Amino acid sequence: MADPKRHLSLVKPQYTLCYGMRLDKGTAPEEAHPQVPVRLPDGSEGSLTLHVINGTPDEIKAQLLQSVDAFFEIYGKR
């Protein structure tokens, strides 16, 4: 008799990543983290924190990539 567990496959949960970027000239206060309202895929209301990074385009890109890595280290294990 075949092992029934061999026919089972793990289904990974699906998520939606809400994401936006804007590059402005000048600097903005990095300590300000305003919240913006969003409508979630299930129709409920939520909020997103806007993060500000100042620097040259290369510095901003490096910091953004570090932030994305940190985000998935924290939240990617759900």
C-alpha positions in Angstrom: 0.0 0.0 0.0 1.4 3.4 -1.0 2.3 5.9 1.8 -0.4 8.6 1.8 2.0 11.2 3.0 4.0 11.0 -0.2 1.1 12.5 -2.1 0.7 15.5 0.2 2.2 18.8 -0.8 2.7 21.8 1.4 0.8 24.9 0.4 2.6 28.1 1.2 0.3 31.0 2.3 -0.1 33.8 -0.1 0.4 37.5 0.8 0.1 40.9 -0.7 3.0 43.4 -0.4 1.9 47.0 -0.3 4.7 49.1 -1.6 5.5 52.6 -2.9 8.5 54.8 -3.6 9.1 58.4 -4.3 12.5 60.1 -4.8 12.5 63.9 -4.0 15.3 66.4 -4.2 16.4 67.7 -0.8 16.1 66.1 2.6 13.2 65.3 4.9 13.2 64.6 8.6 14.1 60.9 8.9 12.6 60.6 12.4 9.1 61.4 11.0 7.2 58.2 10.2 3.7 59.2 9.2 1.0 56.7 8.8 -1.1 56.5 5.7 -4.5 54.7 5.5 -4.9 51.7 3.1 -7.7 49.4 2.2 -6.6 45.8 2.6 -7.3 43.0 0.2 -10.1 41.7 2.5 -11.8 45.2 2.4 -10.8 46.2 5.9 -8.9 49.4 6.7 -5.2 49.4 7.7 -2.3 51.7 7.8 1.3 51.8 6.4 4.2 53.6 7.9 6.1 55.8 5.5 9.9 55.6 6.0 12.3 58.3 4.9 15.9 57.8 3.9 18.2 60.7 2.9 21.4 60.4 0.9 22.8 60.0 -2.5 20.8 57.6 -4.8 23.5 54.9 -4.2 23.3 55.4 -0.4 19.5 55.3 -0.5 19.5 52.1 -2.6 21.9 50.4 -0.2 19.8 51.4 2.9 16.6 50.4 1.1 18.0 46.9 0.3 19.1 46.5 3.9 15.6 47.5 5.1 13.9 45.0 2.7 16.2 42.2 4.0 15.4 43.2 7.6 11.7 43.3 6.8 11.6 39.7 5.5 13.8 38.5 8.4 11.2 39.8 10.8 7.9 39.2 8.9 8.9 36.6 6.4 8.6 33.7 8.9 4.9 34.0 9.3 
